[in-house]
Amino acid sequence: MMNEQMDEHGTQQRIPVTILTGFLGSGKTTILNHLITSNDMTGVALLINEFGQIGIDHHLIESADETTMLLDSGCICCTIQGGVVDALKRLLDRAIKREIVPITRILIETTGLADPIPVVQTIMQQPFVASRFVCDGVVTVVEATLHPQDIEQFPEAIQQISSADKVLISKVDLANPNTLQDIKQYIDYLNPDIPVMEVCQGNIHLSDFLAKGIYAQKTKKQLGQWLPTQHIAELNSQLNISNSVVLQKSKTRHQSQVGTISFTFKDALPWLQFTVNMGKIFAKLDKRLLRCKGILKISGEVKPVVIHAVRGEAFPAIQLNEWPDTETSSNQLGRLVFIVHQLQQQDIDFIQEHLQSLGTANHALKQIKIHPFLPTRIWLKQRMNWTSPLIEHDAWLIHPKHLQHIA
């Protein structure tokens, strides 16, 4: 079995991929046009559905083949024919053969009605792609002229915003201040504290465009932006929360289909039990779980662990070298944020129950046998920076210190 190290070293040797999404007419093409005409895009490959969607003819240097164009900005444009995997393979093959310049980054534009998460899943899980590329963020473009009720009509638009690592608000020159403020507040409701940037006529620099999501190479400041302290109201007294787990819930301005809740952990968590219980939560919420992200203190570990899941599916965890700048040595609390479609009180109760009562390692091992395909199984296949050996148990990797109390 191949064991994955739970740190950032593996991601640094893979080619980063940024996914650009946004609803129909949001202004994605205008932004892409500005990027490829006004920036040094040497080594940046842009995957699009059709060349005709972007006015690149007068920037064309040569045609590498029937699907690949080389631009004078240094950008490599490739049409997505046969799917994202085939396009990435073609680009990588041509770069190896030195038919194009070495690829330093990939930008993938989705269609206006597309859910970006299947693309993320392909990059993170398809063996050939995952070993050579890493998704370092989703950028979503939202029109400043829209109202929250406009977005509510289209589940795809909600998914694009809730899946984002950064939101670009386009057409700000066409929106009045009140509408712009409303859409900003609504974005913050769907995806709390996400970085938001206003863009006028597509004018943006490449460094500002990049999302810097969970798998991007981060500074402590950037991680703090990815998962900042949530500004939400505590409901402890109403929900009778224990001292070790604090539940918080976002305030609501709109009758939205999406709810956001946050949990703060005062104590370190046992990785085995936590992983199993989170697997049950993800399986319960399934596709309604638009996003879950968190930074955790794990029992026996000094370094924090960052987790991420979308649509009920967990992505590889990362063990960081240090806590973000927002965390003091006395306030390094683990926290989780859930963004759930059609969030109900019974969902909150289910999540709360499984986070408060993690159970024993012995019980967790039994649950693995009963539920061998939990969505979080990938986390137990990863190694933290533990020095003592791991053992295998039904295709799971378990640290022996979890077994010390088992008869």
ChimeraX attribute file (.defattr): number of C-alpha atoms within 10 A of each C-alpha:
attribute: neighborCount
match mode: 1-to-1
recipient: residues
	/A:1	8
	/A:2	6
	/A:3	10
	/A:4	16
	/A:5	17
	/A:6	20
	/A:7	20
	/A:8	17
	/A:9	12
	/A:10	13
	/A:11	20
	/A:12	13
	/A:13	12
	/A:14	17
	/A:15	18
	/A:16	23
	/A:17	26
	/A:18	25
	/A:19	25
	/A:20	27
	/A:21	29
	/A:22	30
	/A:23	24
	/A:24	15
	/A:25	12
	/A:26	22
	/A:27	23
	/A:28	26
	/A:29	16
	/A:30	17
	/A:31	22
	/A:32	22
	/A:33	16
	/A:34	16
	/A:35	20
	/A:36	24
	/A:37	17
	/A:38	14
	/A:39	15
	/A:40	15
	/A:41	20
	/A:42	19
	/A:43	18
	/A:44	22
	/A:45	26
	/A:46	24
	/A:47	25
	/A:48	21
	/A:49	17
	/A:50	13
	/A:51	17
	/A:52	9
	/A:53	10
	/A:54	15
	/A:55	14
	/A:56	17
	/A:57	11
	/A:58	8
	/A:59	16
	/A:60	16
	/A:61	13
	/A:62	11
	/A:63	13
	/A:64	15
	/A:65	11
	/A:66	8
	/A:67	17
	/A:68	23
	/A:69	23
	/A:70	22
	/A:71	21
	/A:72	17
	/A:73	19
	/A:74	20
	/A:75	26
	/A:76	27
	/A:77	26
	/A:78	25
	/A:79	19
	/A:80	22
	/A:81	14
	/A:82	8
	/A:83	11
	/A:84	19
	/A:85	16
	/A:86	13
	/A:87	19
	/A:88	21
	/A:89	14
	/A:90	15
	/A:91	23
	/A:92	16
	/A:93	13
	/A:94	18
	/A:95	15
	/A:96	13
	/A:97	11
	/A:98	10
	/A:99	12
	/A:100	19
	/A:101	18
	/A:102	17
	/A:103	19
	/A:104	14
	/A:105	20
	/A:106	24
	/A:107	21
	/A:108	22
	/A:109	22
	/A:110	20
	/A:111	16
	/A:112	19
	/A:113	15
	/A:114	18
	/A:115	21
	/A:116	26
	/A:117	18
	/A:118	12
	/A:119	18
	/A:120	21
	/A:121	16
	/A:122	16
	/A:123	22
	/A:124	19
	/A:125	15
	/A:126	11
	/A:127	10
	/A:128	14
	/A:129	19
	/A:130	17
	/A:131	16
	/A:132	18
	/A:133	20
	/A:134	25
	/A:135	26
	/A:136	22
	/A:137	23
	/A:138	27
	/A:139	27
	/A:140	27
	/A:141	29
	/A:142	29
	/A:143	24
	/A:144	26
	/A:145	20
	/A:146	15
	/A:147	16
	/A:148	18
	/A:149	13
	/A:150	10
	/A:151	18
	/A:152	16
	/A:153	11
	/A:154	12
	/A:155	13
	/A:156	18
	/A:157	24
	/A:158	24
	/A:159	22
	/A:160	26
	/A:161	29
	/A:162	26
	/A:163	28
	/A:164	26
	/A:165	25
	/A:166	27
	/A:167	29
	/A:168	28
	/A:169	24
	/A:170	25
	/A:171	19
	/A:172	17
	/A:173	14
	/A:174	13
	/A:175	15
	/A:176	11
	/A:177	12
	/A:178	9
	/A:179	16
	/A:180	22
	/A:181	14
	/A:182	17
	/A:183	21
	/A:184	20
	/A:185	17
	/A:186	21
	/A:187	22
	/A:188	18
	/A:189	22
	/A:190	25
	/A:191	26
	/A:192	23
	/A:193	18
	/A:194	20
	/A:195	17
	/A:196	17
	/A:197	15
	/A:198	20
	/A:199	21
	/A:200	17
	/A:201	14
	/A:202	20
	/A:203	17
	/A:204	19
	/A:205	14
	/A:206	15
	/A:207	9
	/A:208	11
	/A:209	20
	/A:210	20
	/A:211	24
	/A:212	26
	/A:213	22
	/A:214	22
	/A:215	21
	/A:216	21
	/A:217	15
	/A:218	16
	/A:219	12
	/A:220	16
	/A:221	13
	/A:222	17
	/A:223	22
	/A:224	16
	/A:225	17
	/A:226	22
	/A:227	23
	/A:228	19
	/A:229	15
	/A:230	18
	/A:231	13
	/A:232	15
	/A:233	13
	/A:234	15
	/A:235	13
	/A:236	14
	/A:237	8
	/A:238	7
	/A:239	14
	/A:240	10
	/A:241	15
	/A:242	12
	/A:243	11
	/A:244	12
	/A:245	19
	/A:246	20
	/A:247	24
	/A:248	20
	/A:249	19
	/A:250	18
	/A:251	13
	/A:252	13
	/A:253	10
	/A:254	13
	/A:255	10
	/A:256	18
	/A:257	14
	/A:258	23
	/A:259	22
	/A:260	23
	/A:261	22
	/A:262	23
	/A:263	21
	/A:264	20
	/A:265	21
	/A:266	16
	/A:267	16
	/A:268	18
	/A:269	19
	/A:270	18
	/A:271	22
	/A:272	23
	/A:273	23
	/A:274	21
	/A:275	21
	/A:276	27
	/A:277	23
	/A:278	20
	/A:279	23
	/A:280	21
	/A:281	23
	/A:282	24
	/A:283	19
	/A:284	15
	/A:285	19
	/A:286	16
	/A:287	15
	/A:288	18
	/A:289	24
	/A:290	28
	/A:291	25
	/A:292	23
	/A:293	20
	/A:294	21
	/A:295	27
	/A:296	24
	/A:297	23
	/A:298	18
	/A:299	12
	/A:300	12
	/A:301	16
	/A:302	15
	/A:303	16
	/A:304	21
	/A:305	23
	/A:306	24
	/A:307	19
	/A:308	19
	/A:309	21
	/A:310	25
	/A:311	22
	/A:312	23
	/A:313	23
	/A:314	23
	/A:315	19
	/A:316	22
	/A:317	27
	/A:318	24
	/A:319	22
	/A:320	19
	/A:321	13
	/A:322	13
	/A:323	22
	/A:324	21
	/A:325	13
	/A:326	16
	/A:327	15
	/A:328	10
	/A:329	9
	/A:330	6
	/A:331	9
	/A:332	19
	/A:333	18
	/A:334	21
	/A:335	23
	/A:336	20
	/A:337	23
	/A:338	23
	/A:339	25
	/A:340	27
	/A:341	23
	/A:342	13
	/A:343	19
	/A:344	12
	/A:345	9
	/A:346	9
	/A:347	15
	/A:348	16
	/A:349	12
	/A:350	15
	/A:351	22
	/A:352	19
	/A:353	14
	/A:354	18
	/A:355	20
	/A:356	17
	/A:357	12
	/A:358	20
	/A:359	16
	/A:360	15
	/A:361	22
	/A:362	16
	/A:363	13
	/A:364	18
	/A:365	20
	/A:366	11
	/A:367	16
	/A:368	19
	/A:369	11
	/A:370	10
	/A:371	14
	/A:372	14
	/A:373	12
	/A:374	21
	/A:375	22
	/A:376	25
	/A:377	23
	/A:378	18
	/A:379	24
	/A:380	21
	/A:381	20
	/A:382	20
	/A:383	21
	/A:384	19
	/A:385	13
	/A:386	10
	/A:387	7
	/A:388	9
	/A:389	11
	/A:390	14
	/A:391	11
	/A:392	12
	/A:393	11
	/A:394	10
	/A:395	13
	/A:396	19
	/A:397	21
	/A:398	22
	/A:399	19
	/A:400	12
	/A:401	12
	/A:402	17
	/A:403	13
	/A:404	10
	/A:405	9
	/A:406	9
	/A:407	5
